[in-house]
Amino acid sequence: MPEPLPRRLRPLIMRLGFEREWYLVFVAAAIGLLMGGVATAFILPLRWVEHFASGSEASTTLYTLVAISPAIGGLLAGVAIQLIGAGQHGSGVSAVMYAVYREKARVPLRTAFRKWIASTLTIGSGGSAGAEGPIVTIGSTIGSNLGRWLRTNPQNTATLLGCGAAAGISSVFNAPIAGIFFVLEILLRDFSLRTITPIVVASVLSAAFTQTMLGQMEPLFPVTAQTFSNADYFGVEEVPNFFLLGIVCGVFAPLFIRALFFTDGLFGRLPVPTWLKPAIGGGLLGLLGLAYLLVIRPPTPMPDFFGNGYPAIQNLLDSATYFRDPDNTVLKPVGWLIVTLFTITALKAIGTCLTIGSGGAGGMFAPSLLLGAGVGGTFGVVVYHLGWLPAASPAMYALVGMGAMVASTTHAPLTGILIVYEVTKSEQIILPLMLTAVISVVVARLIARDSVYTWKLTQLGLRLGAMSDLTILRRLTVSDVPLAEAVCVHANDSAQRLLDLSERHAASDFVVIDDHGAYSGMVVGADLRTAMLQREAIPLLLVGELQRTDLPTVTPDEPLDVVLDKFSQHDVHGLAVLHGPNLDRIRGLITRDRLMRRYQEALLED
């Protein structure tokens, strides 16, 4: 337990919401510095592989390597996952979210080793995935286990988990603000000051450490003045085009998500060992890559849709990709441009589905960025050719499309906006980016309720509610709610006794216990009222005949969002709260009205 605060600091810390958890800020600082080193060690091998591949020349050896390396990497990744142990609740960000909402933010330490090894093998061998998903998992695992080592409560453990995740994003993308909002908007869905403060500290220190180690001061995707409109401002006449681009990205994103999880289901049904499936996906990806090199013959030695796709993104943000004159006024052949951009976008989508759907390890941010650049660039070529907005370069639409695609696949507009701003450091895109990202999320949510991260959670029975509701309900536990008295009966009691107890205690639900006082089941008011329709049969009925054993129970430390989910699946007024070594001793009943009353009080407290 931390030492008491000095008296002069106590009022300030209490005002910030850290009366007892003030030490979290210092723990967050340690996590930030640690994750800066971890992220550096994680991304350097991937950069080395990317640099080696970009310096290669077209040859039979290279073509052979392109064809077989994803399969070899997939095979090694599959074996590594099998040996270390696969996750039970999906992989990557989805698994971390499940841990936050259902497992008290506990992520097994082996998860970090599994993700590190498997993702390095997958991405390094050409697998179509990004590094942000693995580093989020690694950072979350470190934060979670540090919280458990310090014996923090589940809420603070979740905050430290978020510190690790934000620090990872901050280091990999050199984007500390996006890292913060990724955690607040997607992982924790909590914007309270006590959560934000440690996460900001961790994210900033992680970025500072990485910049010091790598000298990474330049943006990840530097853009030139030719990328933008000839005007120095975002004019009203440009609004319709970016509004329409938002709709296009909002339609494309859920289609891509459905394709991804269709592929996941397809590989799930394959009658082969799980560890072999990433190799099959990698083999198919390698064949696609070989066909691409032989047919398209791109200027780059590696297929544009291999790996994280950063070189292809940088190419799509260059106006020279679209124009054939130095003044950027004459487009290259429009048909050729559209076919090329469509091919890159489609192959990236297919490659990502094969990589992630087959069980390979990697993140979705980088693929979403390239997909957005491809969709945006294609859209920009069309509108430029039609003369709807002659002053705007297609590269501008590619840039804005990146943010819109991230936003619509994750259903997180702030994250999509900030990640693109920070990887380009361009203020000129903020206005069109905000408009397009928000429109794309609205359209995507109209088409599909789930994002790329929540789809798996829905399959596991975890439904995330509104952000404010979820934050408050997850923060509170059953022990924070005044419990109703449990009226206990035995299975061999008569039903008439239930009526007598109902009048005496004004109770509608009853707890059935055995001869040793252990919980056995419940009799709910609806069943008792049904039995009363045949009043003459009451003396002949026993409690055991009305008893229900299918109703869930809760524990004192169970979060209220979990309890509310149990209420939503059963038409009952109250649930039994159990405690004791075997969780079979009745403490009381938690009722719907008492839960909602405590929720309303918490709203006023916030």
N, C-alpha and C positions, 0 to 999 in steps of 0.2 A: 504494500500500500504506500503511495507517495507521501512524503513528509508534508505537514501542514504548510499552507502558504504564509508568507510574511503578511502581517496585518495590513500594510499599506497597499499591497497588491490584491488582496482578497476582494475588495469591492469592484475593482476593474475586471478581474477574472470572472466574478459572478455575473457581472453585467453582460459579458460575452457568452455566458452559458457554460462556463468551464469551472464551476464551483469545485467539483471533485475530479474532473478530467483534464485539468490544466496541463498535465504532463503529455497529453496526446500531441501537442504542438511540437514538443521536442522529439517524441518518437517519430512523428511525421518527417521531421528534418532528417533524422537518421535513415528513414526509409528512402527519402528522396536521394540522398547521397549514395546509398547502397544500390538503388535501382539505376542511378546514372552509370555506375561501374558495370552492373549486370547487363544493362542494355547495350553498352559499348562492346562488351564481350560477345553479346548475342549477334549484333548487326555487322561487326567487322568481318567475320567469315563469309557472310552473305554478300557483302560489298566486294570482297576479294574474288568470289566466284563470278559476280557480275562483271567486274573489271577484266577478268581472264577471258570470259566469253566474248565481251565486246571487242577484245583485241585479236580474236581469232579470224582467220581467213577461210573463205569457202573452200571446202575440200571434201573428199570422200570420208576422211576421218571425222570431220565435223558433222557431216550428214549422219554418219553412223552414231555418233555421240548424241545428236539430237533425237534420234529414233529410240535409243535404248536407255538413255540416262534417266528419264522420268520413271520408267518401269523399275530400274534398279533402285532409285531413291525411294519409290513407293514400297518396294519389297522390304528394304531395310527399315523404313519407317513403320511398316506394319509389324515387323518382327519386334522392333523396339517397344511399340505400344503393347504387344502381346506379352512381352517379358516383364515390363514394368507394371502393367495393369491398366486396362482401359477404364475410362470414366463411365459411371452408371447413368448419368443424366445428360447425355450429349457431350459435346466437346467445346472448347474455347469459351467465348463470352457467354453463351447460353448456359454452360455448366457453372460458370461463376455466378450468374444471376440466380440459378437454382439454389446454389449454396447460400446466397444472401437471404433469399426469401423462405427457404425451407429447412436449411441445415445450420442456422445460426451463424452464417458466414464462415463456416469451417470448410477449408479446402485442404485435402491431404497434401503433405509435402511432396510426395512422389509425383503429384500432378505437374509440378514445375519441371522436374527432370524429364518426364515423359514428353511434355510439350516442347521443351528446348531441343531435345534430340530429334524427335519426329519432325518438327517444323523445319529444322536446319536441313535435314535430309530431303524433305519434300520440296522446299523452296529452292535449296541449293542445286537440286538435280533438274530444275526447270518446272516444277509443279506450279500451276497457275493459282497463286495465293499470295497473301501479304504477310508482313511481319508483325502487324499491330495486334492481331488476335493472340498469337503466342505470347507476346510480351505483356499483354493485359493479363493473361492467365498466370504467367510467371510472377509478375508484380503482385497480383491478387493473392497468390499462394504465399509469397513472402510476408505480405501485410497481415494476412489471416493467421499464419502460424506465429508471427511475432505477437499479435494480440492474444492468442491462446497462451503463449509462454508468459505474458504479463498478467494473465488471468483477468482480462477485461470482460465486461458484459457483452452480450451479442451486438448491441447497438454500436459500441466502441470498436469491437472487432470488425464490424462492417465498415466503419469509417477508416480504419487502418488498411483494410482490404482495398478500399477505394483509393487510398493514398498510393499504394503500390501500383494499381492500375493506371492512375493518372500520371504517375512518374514514368511508367513505361511508355505510354503514348507520347508524353512530352519529350522523351529522349529519342525515340525512333523517328518521329516526324519533326523534331525541333519545334514543337507546337505546344507550349505549356498551357495556353488558354484553352485550346481544343481538348487537351487531356483532361483539364478540370471539368469542362462541360460534358465530355463523354461520360465521365463517372456520375456526375450529378443528374444528367438527363436520361441516361440509358441504364447504368448499373444500379445506382442507389435510388434514383428518382427522389432525391431529398435535397432541397435548397436551403435548409436551415443554416444559420450562421455557425453553429457548433460543428456542423459537418463540413462546411465550405472551408473554414479556417485551416485545419490541418492539411486538407487536400491541396489548397493553394501553396502552402509551404513545401510540401513534398514535390509538387509539379515544378515549381520554380527552381528548387535546388537541384533536381534531377537534370533539368535543361541546362543549368549553369555548369554542372559537372561535365555533361556530355560535350558542351561547347568548348570547355577548357581542354578536354582530352582529345577531341577530334578537330578543333578549330572550325566547327560547323556554324559559322556566322551567316553564310549565304542561305537564302531560302532553298528549299528542296527543289522547287521548280521555278527558277528565275524567268521572268517574262520581260519582253521588250515593249517599247512604245508602239511598235507596229501591231501588237496583239489587239490593241484597243481601237475604238472609233477615232476618227480624226478630230472629233469634238473633245473638249476638255471636261465635259460634264455628261451626266446621264439625262437625256432629254425625254420629254413626255412621248415623243413620237416613237421611241424605242420600246415603250411599255408593252404594246400588243405582242411583239415578237417574243420577248422574254416570258410573258404570260403564257403564250402558246408553247414555248420550250418547257415550261414547268409542267404543263399538261402531258406533253410527250414523255418526259422523264417519269412522271407519276404513273403513266400507263406501263412503261417499260419495266420499272422496278418490280412490281408484283408479278409480272410475267416471268422475270428472271428468278425471283424467289420460288415461284411454283416449279419452274424447271429444275432448280437446284434440289428441291426436296423430292421431286419426282425421281430424279437420278439417285438420290439417297435411298429412296424406297426400292428402286430397281436393283441397286447393288445389295441392299439388305436381303433381297429374296434370292440372290445368287447362291446355288448350293455348293459353295466353296468356303474354306476356312476364312475367318474374318481377317487374319493377318495377310492373306494373299490378295484381298480386294484392292488395296491401294496400288499394288503392282499392276493389276488389270487396268485400273483407271489410268495409271501412268503410261502403260503400253499404248492405250488408245490415244492419249495425249501426244506421245512420241510420234505415232503415225500421222496425226494431224500436223504436227510441226514439220515433219519431213515433207509431206505433201505441199505445205505452204512454201517451204524453201524452194522446192523443185518447180512449182507452178508460178508463184508470184515473183520469186527471185528478188527479195527486198534488199536494200542497200546494207542493212544490218546483218551480221553473221548469224544471229539467233532469231527465232520466230518472235514477233512482237508480243504475242500473248503468253510467252513463257515467263515464269518467275513473277516478280511483282509488277512488271510492266512499266517501270519508271522511264526507261528510254523511249518507249512508244508514247507515253504521256507527254514528255518533253517535246517530242517531234510534233504532236498534235497541237501544241501551244505555240508553235513557230509559224508565223504567217507565210514563210517561204514554202511550207508544205502545200499551201492552197493557191498561191499566186506564182506566175511565171515571169513577172517583171519586178524590178527593184522598188518601184513605187507602190506595189501592192494594189493594183487597179484591175489587172486582167487575170481572171481565174485560169487555172489549168483546165484541161478538158473536164467538163462537169460530170459526164458519165463515168469517166475513169476515176475521178475523185470519190463519187458516191459509192461505186463498187468497192474501191479500196477501203474506204472508211467502214462501210457495212461489213466487209469481210473481216477486218480486224475486230470490230465490235462483236460480231457473231462468234468468231473463234475464241475470243476472250471469254464470252459467256459459256460456251460449250466446254472450254478448257477448265474453267473454274468449277463447273458442274461435275466434270470427270474427276478433278482433283479432290474437291471437298466431299462430293457425293460418295466417292469410293472409300472414304475414310482417311484421306490424307490430312495432314495438319497444316493449318494456315489461317490467315484472317481474311475478312471480306472488305476491309477499307480500300486496300490497293486495287483489287479488281473493280470495285465500285467506282473508283476514281477514273480508271481507264475506260470503263463502260460509259461513264458520264461524258468523258472527253470525246469518245467516238460518236455517241448519240448527238451531243452538242455540236461537234464539228460537222456532222452530216446535215443537221438542221441548218447550221450557218451557211453551208454551201448552197442549200436549196433556196433560202430566203435571199441570199446575195444574188444568186442567178436570176431569181424572179424580180429583183429590183425593189423588194419591200423596204430594204434599208441599206442602200448602197455604201454608206460610210462605215459600216461595221464589218470587221474582219471575222471570218468563220472561227478563227482562233479564240475570239472573245466568247463565242457561244460554247466552244469546247471547254473553256475555263469555267464558265458559269455552270455548264452541264455537269462538271465534276461535283460541285457542291450540291446540286439538285439531286444527283443520283445517290450520293451518300445519305442525304437527308431522307429521301423517299425509301431507300432500302432499310434504314434504321428507324424511321419515323421520328427522327431527332433533328429538327430544322436548325437549332442553334449549333449543334455539333457539325452539321454539314457546312454551314456558313463559315464557322471559325476555322475548321480544318483547311479549307481552301484558301482563306485569307492568310493563314500563317504559313502555308507551304509555298505561297507566292509572294507574300508581303506586299500585295498590291491593293491600295485603297480604292482604286478606280472601279473595282468590281463589286464593292459592298452593296450598293443600291440594287443593281440588277440581280445580284446573287441572293439577297434577302427575298426579293419578290419571287424569283424562280423557285427557290428552295421551299418556301412556304406553300406555294401553289402545288408543287410536286408532292408534298406530304399530304395535303388535303385530298388530292386525286388518288394517291396510293392507298390512303385509309378508306376511301369510298369503295375501292375495288377489293381490298383485302384487309382484314382487321389486324393481322399479325405482321410484324417486321421480320427481317432475316434472323433476328435474335430471339424473338418471342414465339416463333412458329413451333420450335422444338419444345418450349415450355408448355405450350397449349396441349401438345400431344402427351405430355407428362401430367396433365391435369392442373397445371398452374396457370391461372388467369390473372393478369396484372390489371388492377383498376386504375382510376384516375390518380395522378401523381400525388396531389395533396392528401387525398384519402389514404392512399397506400402508405405514405410516409408516416402519418400519424398513427394509423392502425398497427403498422409494423413496430413503431417505437413503444407502444403500450403492450402489456401482457395481461393475462387473466388475473394475476395478483393485483393489478391496478383497479380492478372492477369490484365493487361491493357485491358479494355473493348472496344469493337467496338461500334461505334455510332449506336443507334437503329433508323431506318427509320420507322416512324409510319404512318399508314393509318387507315381509317375507313372501316367498313364492306360494307357500301353503296357507296364507291368510285368505279370508273370504273377500270377495269383491265388495261386500257391504261395508267392510272396514275402510275401503277406499273412500266411499261416500261419506262416512263419518269423519274421517280425517280431512276430507276436502272442506266440509263445513266448519270444522274446528280451526284449521290452519289457513283457510282460503287458498288452498293449493290446487293446482290443476295437473301437475306432473309429480310422479312419485318414483323414488329410487328403490329398486329391489335388491336386497342383500341376502347373503346366505347365512347359515348358522354361525359362521365365524366372523360375521360383520364385513365380509368382502363384497365388493360390487358385483352384481349379477346381471342387471339390466334395468330397464325403466318401463313404467306404465305412463303413457302420455294422455293428456286430457282428451284429445280427439277420439282415441280408442274407448276411453271410459264413457264419453257421451254417446258413442255408437251403441255400447252395451246397454245403456240406460233406456234405449228405445224399446227394449224388451224387459221392462221392469221386473216382471215375475221371474225372470231367469237369474237375476242378480244374486239371490241367496245361494244358488247352485254353482255360481262361478267362483273360481279361485284366481288369485293374483297371477299365478304362473301362466294361466291361460290368456291373460291380457299382456303379459310381459313381452317387451321387445328387446332383442339382443343385437339388432343390426345398427343401433344408433352409435355414433362415434362418441368418445369421451375426450376431455381436454385435461391439461395439466396446468398448474399455477404459473409456470414460466412460458407458456405457449403464447406467441404473438396474436394480437386480436385479428389481424388480417387472415390468419389461418382459421381462427374460430369462426369468423364471418363466412368464410368459404364453406365450412362444415354446416353452418346454419342454412346456407343457400341450397345445399343438396338434400336437406331433410326438413319437412314441414313440422317442426317442433318448436315449442316455446322456450325450452331450456335444455341445457346439456350438463351432464354430471362432471364435476371437477374432482379428479382423483389425485391422491398423493400417497406417500409411503414407499418403502423399499420396493414393493411389487406393483406400485401404482394401482392398488385395488381398494384403498380406503377413501371413503367419500368425505370431501371437505365442504361441499355445498353445490349449488346450481348456478351456472351463469345463464342469464336470460337475455333474450334479444333486446328488451327495453332497457335493461341495465347497461348492456354493452353500448347501445346507441347513446344513452345518456352520458356515459363516460367519454364517448367520442365527441359529443357536443361540448362538453367541458374542456376537452383538449383543444378544440378549435378556438375557444375563447382564450385559453392560456397562451396559444401561439400568437 
